[in-house]
Amino acid sequence: MWITPLPPSLTASGEGSHGSNLSGNYVASRLSSGWKSTNEYLIAEKTALAEFESAEASVESQKIRLNQTTIVAPDDGLITTRSVQLGTVVSSGSELFRLLRQRRVEWQAEVPARYLACIRTGMPAKVVGDGGMLIDGTVRLVGPTVSTNTGRVMVYVALPASVHPPSGLYVTGEIELAVTTALTVPQTALVMRDGMTYVFTVEADRHVKRVRVETGRRNSDEVEILSDLDASANVVTTGGAFLSSGALVRLEGDAQ
């Protein structure tokens, strides 16, 4: 049997095959290294995203806390009184400020209870403001209760938004009630005796008669008579305090 040696080309080929295996190991090593780098990037991305979401949650939490420290008024206006100081810890429902809503001022009129039935919402009113300036207003609300101390009821009169009288100013005014007819006599015709109110009427024989009356509304120097008094009666307008029932008088215009 002959043993034939392998040709050099085959040996070289074998050596080349061994070199090819080394190259394959180097490529695999590079692929493994690239896989690790990509995985690290993904982990870093997820970590950064988690930190971002945590920061967003922290910002929202701070916004909520900030909103809880902001006092929001129910309307526009002017703050007239501050009851709280910086750093004060207050409880729910405590008064912090007093607000003049939309800078609107109203007249709080104290009216005798006997006029309560005559006053209605929407009635016109006039207020004498600072310096004698007349301000037109409208009855906004009639108080539901009468003061047991003063016998008066509170009537709220809204004033125009264009005027801004000082808040807390004491003023006077008039509420224009419904127009009604009434029997009136001059203030000077009334005579007060023993806590009662009287007028003297002149009879046909020129003698006077004392008549007890009940008074009502007043308009300047005129006083309303609520009791029964003949509208055609001649009433003594002056000097009644010096008269007594049955006294003889002379009417103005009579001959001497």
C-alpha positions in Angstrom: 0.0 0.0 0.0 1.3 3.4 -0.9 1.0 6.3 1.4 0.6 9.5 -0.5 1.3 12.8 1.3 -1.3 15.5 1.1 -0.7 18.3 -1.3 0.5 21.6 0.1 -2.6 23.2 -1.1 -4.7 21.0 1.1 -2.5 21.8 4.0 -2.8 25.4 3.4 -6.5 25.0 3.1 -6.6 23.3 6.4 -4.7 26.2 7.9 -7.1 28.6 6.2 -10.0 26.8 7.8 -8.5 27.2 11.2 -8.1 30.9 10.6 -11.7 31.2 9.6 -12.8 29.8 13.0 -10.8 32.5 14.8 -12.6 35.2 12.8 -16.0 33.7 13.7 -15.2 33.9 17.4 -14.2 37.6 17.1 -17.6 38.5 15.3 -19.5 36.6 18.1 -17.6 38.6 20.7 -18.5 41.9 19.0 -22.2 40.9 18.8 -22.3 40.0 22.5 -20.7 43.3 23.4 -23.3 45.2 21.3 -26.2 43.4 22.9 -24.9 44.4 26.4 -24.7 48.1 25.3 -28.3 48.1 23.9 -29.6 46.6 27.1 -27.9 49.2 29.2 -29.4 52.0 27.1 -32.9 50.5 27.5 -32.5 50.3 31.3 -31.2 53.9 31.4 -34.2 55.0 29.3 -36.7 53.3 31.6 -34.9 54.8 34.7 -35.0 58.3 33.2 -38.7 57.9 32.3 -39.5 56.8 35.8 -37.6 59.8 37.3 -39.6 62.1 34.9 -42.9 60.7 35.9 -41.9 61.0 39.6 -41.0 64.7 39.0 -44.3 65.3 37.2 -46.2 63.9 40.2 -44.1 66.1 42.6 -45.0 69.2 40.5 -48.7 68.3 40.6 -48.5 67.8 44.3 -46.9 71.2 44.8 -49.6 72.8 42.6 -52.3 71.3 44.8 -50.6 72.7 47.9 -50.1 76.1 46.2 -53.8 76.2 45.3 -54.7 75.5 48.9 -52.8 78.6 50.0 -54.6 80.9 47.5 -57.7 82.7 48.7 -60.2 83.3 45.9 -62.9 85.9 46.4 -66.5 85.1 45.2 -66.6 88.3 43.2 -64.7 91.4 42.2 -64.6 94.2 44.6 -62.7 96.2 47.2 -61.3 94.8 50.4 -62.5 97.0 53.3 -61.4 94.9 56.3 -58.6 92.4 56.9 -59.0 90.2 59.9 -56.0 87.9 59.3 -52.3 88.5 59.5 -49.4 86.9 57.7 -48.6 83.5 59.3 -51.8 83.2 61.2 -53.3 79.7 61.3 -57.0 79.9 60.7 -59.8 77.3 60.9 -62.4 76.6 58.3 -65.2 79.2 58.3 -63.1 82.0 59.9 -63.5 85.5 58.6 -60.4 86.6 56.7 -61.5 89.7 54.7 -64.6 91.8 54.1 -65.2 92.6 50.5 -67.2 95.4 49.0 -68.6 93.4 46.1 -68.1 95.2 42.8 -67.6 98.4 44.9 -71.3 98.7 45.2 -72.6 100.6 48.2 -76.2 100.4 49.6 -78.1 102.5 52.1 -79.3 100.6 55.1 -82.3 102.6 56.2 -84.0 102.2 59.6 -87.7 102.7 59.0 -90.5 102.7 61.6 -92.4 99.5 61.6 -95.7 101.2 60.8 -94.5 101.8 57.3 -93.6 98.2 56.7 -96.8 97.4 54.8 -96.2 100.3 52.4 -92.7 99.5 51.3 -92.1 97.2 48.4 -89.0 96.0 46.5 -88.2 98.2 43.6 -89.6 101.5 45.1 -87.5 104.6 44.3 -85.6 106.3 47.0 -83.4 109.4 47.3 -80.3 109.5 49.6 -78.6 112.7 50.7 -75.0 111.9 50.3 -71.7 113.6 51.3 -71.9 117.3 50.7 -75.6 117.3 50.2 -75.4 115.4 46.9 -78.7 113.7 46.0 -78.3 110.0 45.0 -81.2 108.0 43.4 -81.6 104.5 44.6 -84.0 101.6 44.6 -85.3 99.4 47.4 -83.5 96.1 47.1 -84.8 94.3 50.2 -87.0 94.8 53.1 -85.8 93.3 56.3 -87.9 90.4 57.6 -87.7 91.3 61.3 -88.4 94.4 63.4 -86.0 95.4 66.1 -87.4 94.9 69.6 -85.2 97.7 70.9 -86.1 100.5 68.4 -89.3 99.2 66.8 -87.7 99.8 63.3 -87.1 97.6 60.3 -84.1 97.6 58.1 -84.6 98.5 54.5 -81.8 98.0 52.0 -81.6 100.5 49.2 -79.2 99.8 46.3 -77.3 102.8 44.9 -76.0 103.1 41.3 -72.6 101.5 40.6 -71.3 104.8 39.2 -71.3 106.5 42.6 -68.9 105.4 45.4 -69.8 107.2 48.7 -67.6 106.2 51.6 -68.7 103.0 53.3 -69.9 103.5 56.9 -71.1 107.1 56.3 -74.3 108.1 58.1 -76.8 109.6 55.7 -80.5 110.4 55.5 -82.9 109.8 52.7 -86.4 109.3 51.6 -88.3 106.3 50.2 -91.1 107.3 47.8 -94.1 105.3 48.9 -97.2 104.7 46.8 -99.2 107.9 46.3 -102.4 107.8 48.4 -104.9 110.5 49.4 -104.9 111.5 53.1 -106.6 114.0 55.3 -103.9 116.3 56.7 -103.6 119.3 59.0 -100.7 121.7 59.7 -98.3 120.6 62.4 -99.2 123.8 64.3 -102.9 122.7 64.5 -102.0 119.8 66.8 -102.3 120.3 70.6 -100.7 117.8 73.0 -102.4 117.4 76.3 -102.0 114.5 78.8 -100.1 112.5 76.3 -103.0 112.8 73.8 -103.2 114.6 70.5 -106.1 117.0 69.8 -107.2 119.6 67.3 -109.8 122.3 67.8 -112.6 122.6 65.3 -114.8 125.7 64.9 -118.5 125.0 65.1 -121.2 127.1 63.3 -121.8 129.3 66.3 -118.0 130.2 66.3 -117.4 128.1 69.4 -114.5 125.6 69.3 -114.7 122.0 70.1 -111.7 119.8 71.1 -111.4 116.6 69.1 -109.0 113.8 69.9 -107.1 112.6 66.8 -104.6 109.9 65.8 -101.8 111.0 63.6 -100.0 109.1 60.8 -97.5 110.0 58.2 -95.8 113.3 58.0 -94.8 115.3 54.9 -92.9 118.4 55.7 -95.3 120.5 57.9 -98.4 118.4 57.1 -99.5 115.6 59.4 -101.9 112.8 58.4 -105.0 112.4 60.5 -106.0 108.7 60.8 -109.1 109.1 63.0 -112.5 110.2 61.9 -112.4 113.9 61.3 -114.8 115.8 59.0 -112.8 116.9 56.0 -115.0 120.0 55.7 -114.4 121.0 59.3 -112.7 124.4 60.1 -109.6 123.6 62.1 -107.8 126.1 64.3 -104.3 126.2 62.9 -102.5 128.4 65.4 -103.0 129.3 69.0 -104.8 126.1 69.9 -102.7 125.6 73.0 -104.4 128.6 74.6 -108.0 127.4 73.8 -110.4 125.2 75.7 -113.5 123.5 74.5 -116.4 126.0 74.1 -114.3 129.1 73.7 -115.5 131.7 71.3 -113.2 132.5 68.4 -113.3 134.7 65.4 -112.6 133.3 61.9 -110.0 134.9 59.8 -111.7 137.2 57.4 -114.7 138.0 59.7 -115.6 141.6 60.1 -114.3 143.3 63.2 
